[in-house]
């Protein structure tokens, strides 16, 4: 059976590439032939933008919005980071490039699966016509349209898109969501009860992820706290680092060339070998759990952005880690509680969720 995955085309983000890889591997274990369709020519990537044109030359000369500093210092780092993430896609994900999504693609696959990640978040539809059509599988026969752990990740759909969502959701053969809030939205829009299943990254074992992790060349074996979020570390983290003489490595620090340009495989390694991970990233939280690495979640909503914490809230509730939040720079746990997490139930919960997800996928693919 041939399956095509439609997800967000993104070499900007570790989690996106890892969930794409995980869903592919999961389907392969079910003896499926799997392709991921790369349909977005723009990709929202710095590698596909022209840095130098007459507008940017003028911006450089007058140094508009510090453009000169960015071009001199950060453009190369952004480009190399994206290049390293793209290498993961090329090495591990069986990708078919189809920028027009040919009409006859429907005949080439038995089913199309959209998800996981925020495929149904309209804030991430950089080209609304292309993205909305692709991510709701409009090009495929209705009986071939399946959603696995799709995410909307916003609390409500705007009135101008409500009818489109209703029609598109009703045209899906089978739907599963990644968050309870998303399942509630589908229920409110369509009346359909849909299951909540885990992100594809949870479908692979710790050992399977360790097979592809990579030791960074610069790493000398020192102990460290890994942070992965925008903003400054909480005093809680700084105190723990100082007390234990640990370094703080920030994956979003553009001034740290080695860290900022980390490969996807190094991302896994750095989480696996950290003493503590502090993040507002869903997938960094997932890998901390899978690797049994103590972690804290920074509960920080950006000004002007919709609240998208539902995906992490669902994850924390699933594994019983609702107390692992830093709110306004503070955490209710002691240092000892922060660093000594109980991971004894993780494997059993993961195995249960893999079983549930497998049952959903088999039913959606008419394998039962």
N, C-alpha and C positions, 0 to 999 in steps of 0.2 A: 504494500500500500504506500502511496506517495503523499506526503504531507508538506504543505508550504506554511512557513511561519511568517506572519506579518507583525512587526513590532515597530518601535521608534528607531529610525535609522540614525544612530548616534555614536560617533567615535569620540565624544566629549566626556563620556561618563562611564566609570568602572562598572557600576551596578547594572546599567543597561546591557553592556556586553556580556556580563556574567549570567544574567537571567536568560538572555538569548541562547547562550551556550548550554545552560542547564536544561532548558526545555528541549533543545535539540538532542542532548544526550539521553534524556528521559524517554523521548519518543523512539530513539534508536534502540533502547533496551526493550521496547515493545515490538522490535523488529520492523520498524517503519523506515522508509527512505525519506530523508528530511532535507529540505532546502529552506533557507531564509531569503525572502525576496527583498532586495534593496531597491526601493522605488523612488526615494527622495534624492533627486540630483543635487539639491542645494546642501542638504545634510547639516545646515546651520553650523558649518565648520570653518574655522579660521584658515584651514588649508585650502578651502575653496573660495576664499575671498581674495581679491586683488588688493594687496597692501598699498601698492604705489600706482596712483593715478593722479590726475591734475588736482583733484580735491584734496587728496591726502598729502600731496607735496605742499600745497598752501597751508594745510593744517600743521605740517611739520615746520615750515618756515616761521609761522606765527606762534607755534607751540600751543595750539588750541586744545584746551582740556588736557594739558600735559601729554599731548600726542607724541612729542619728541622723545620723552622719557620712555613711553610705552614702546615705541618703535625700536629704540636703541637697546632697551633692557629686557622687555618682556615678550616681544613678538616671537623671537626665536624659541623661548621657553614654552610658550603656548603651542607653537608649531610642533616642537619635539614631543611634548606630552601627547598631542593628538596623533602624531605619527606612531608613537609607541602603543597607544590604544588601538590604532588601526591595524598594527602588526598582529595583535591578538585576534582580531576579526579574521584577518587573512589566514592565520595559522589554524584556528580552531573551529571556525564557523563556516559551514558549507553555504556560500552566498551566491545567489543568482541575481545579476543586475538587470532590472527591467524598469527603466525610468518612465515608460509610458503605460506599464501594466497592460500588455497585449490582450486583445479580446479573446484569443484562443488559449490563454493561460488557464482558463477554467477547465479545459479539457485535459490538461497535463497533470492535474493533481486530483486525488480522491477527496481530500478535504483541505480547508484553509483554516489555520488557527491564528487568531489575533490575540496578542498579549505576550508576556505579562507587561509590567511597567504601566506608565500612565498613558496608555494608548487612547483612552477616551477622555482625557483632560483637554478641553478645547483651548486652554492657555498654551498648550504645547503643539497646536496646529499652526506651524509657521507659515505654511501655505494651506489655508483652510480647505480649498477645493480638493487638492490632492490628498492631504492628510486625512480629512474626514471620510473621503471615499475609500481610501485604502484601508484605514484602520477599522472601518465597519464592513469591510470585505464586499463592497457594493459591486465589484467586478465579477463576483462568483455567484453560482446558483445558490439560492437560499438554503437548500438542503445540505450545502457544503460549508456553511458558515458556523464556526465554533469559536467561542471565547474562552481562553484559559487564564484565570487569575487576572482578568482585565481590571484596570484601575481608572477611576474617574478623579479621585483624590481632591475634589472640591466639594463643599457642603451642599451646593445646589446648582442646577442648570439654569442659565439665564433664559428669560421668556422668549427671546428671539431664536433660541436653539432648541427649545423644549419639544416642538413638534418633530424636528429632525431626529432628535434622540428617541422619541417614542416610536417613530416609524422604523428607524434603523435597528433598535433593540428588538422590536417585534418581528423583524425579518431574519433574526439569528436563529439557527437551528438549535443551538445549545449555548447557554451562558453560565459562566462561573466568574465570581469576582474575587479580588484579593482582600478587600476590606468590607467589614460589616456595613459601614456607611454607604459604600457603593452598592451593595446588595439592597439596602433600604431605598436608595434612589431609583434603582431599577424597578423595585416593587411599586413605588409611588407613581412612576411614569407609565408602567405597563400592566401592573397587577400580577406580574410573574414572580414567583418565589424562586430565587436562584441561590445555589450553594456558595459559600465562601471557602476557597481553597488556598493553599499556601503558595507563596512565590516559588517559581521553578528552582531557585537556588537552594531551597530547603529539600528538594527532591533528590539531591545528591548527598552522599555521605561525607563526613569529615575526611575520610581516607581518600575518596575520589578527588576532593579539592586539593588535598596535599600533594597529589601526583603532579599537579601542574603549577604549584607554587614555585617561586624563584627567589633565591637569596640576592638582595641588591649587592652590587659590586662594592659599594662604599661601606657596607655594614661590617662592623668589627666585633660584633657580639655583645655590645654594651646593653644594659637594661634601659628601657624607655617607656614613656607613655605616648601613645599615638593619638593625635587629635585630627579630626576631619570635619571641619565646619568653618564657616566664615565668622570672623570676630576673634576676640581675645579670650584666652583660657580663663576659666573661673579661678578665683583664689583657692577653692577647694583643691583643684588639680595642681596648682603651683605649690601649695603646701605639701601635698603628697610627694611630688617630685623632689622638692627640697629635702624633705625628711629622709627619703630613701636614696638620695644622691642619684636620681634617675634623670635622664634627659627628656625633654618634651619635643617630639617630632610632629610637625604640623604639615599634613599632606597638601594643604591649600596655601602654603607659604611660597609665594613666587620668588622670594629672595633666597630660598634654599633650592638650588638648581636640581640637585640629586633627588630630593623628595618630590618636588612638584612635577618632575618628568617621569615619575615611577611608572613601570609597566603594570598591566593588569595582574600578571602573575606575582609581581612584587607586592601589590596591594594585598593579595591573599596572605603572603608570607608575613608582611608587617603586622597584620591583624593577629595572625596565628602566634606570633612570638612576642607580642607586646605584653607588658605587665598590666596595662589598663588601656582601654580604648574610650575616647570621649568624642561623641559625634552627634550630629543631627541628621545623619544619612540613614535611610531605611536599610540599605544593603550592607553598610558597615555594621549596623546592629545585627543583621542576620548572620554575618560571618563571625562576629564576636560570639554569638550563641553557638554556632556550629563548631567553632574552634575552642569552645570553653574558655574564652578570654574574658576576664572581668571587664565590664563596660558601663558607661553612663550615657544617657541621652540628654542632649541639650534641648530643652523645650523653648524654642525661640521662633516666634512668628515675625516675618519681615514686614515692615511697613508697606502698605499698598498691595500686599500679596494675600491671596485667599488662604485660609487655614487648611493646610494639607497634612496635618498630623495624624489623620485617621489611620493611615497605613501603619505607622509605628505603634499607635495605640492598640490596634488589632494584634500586632506581633507581640507586644509586651503582655497582653492579656492571655494570648495563646500559651506562652511559656511561663506565665506567672511572675513577670518581672516589672510589675507596675510601679515598684518603688525606686526604679533605677533612673529617675529623672533629676536633672539640674534645672531649677526654675529660678530665674532672676539671679543667677550666679550661685545659688545655694542648693545644698543637697541635705535631705533629712537623715541620711545614713552616716554612721561613723566611718573613719578611715578603714578600720578593720573590716567592717561590713562591706565597704566598697570593693576592697581587694580580695575578699574571700566569698565569692559567689557560689551558690549551690547549683551545679549543673547535672545533678544526678538523674533528673527526669527528662533531660533534653532528648536523649536517644529514643526513649519510649514514645515521647510526644511526636518526634520526627517520624518514626516508623508508622505510627497511627495515621498521621497526616499523609504520608506517602501512599498508604493503603486507600485512604479516602480519595485522594487525587487520581490514583490509578483507576479506581472504580468509575469516577466521573469521566475520565478520558476514554476508557473502554466503551462506556455506554454511548458517549457522544460520537465515537467512531464506529458504532454498531458492531463492536467486537464481542458483545455478550449475547 
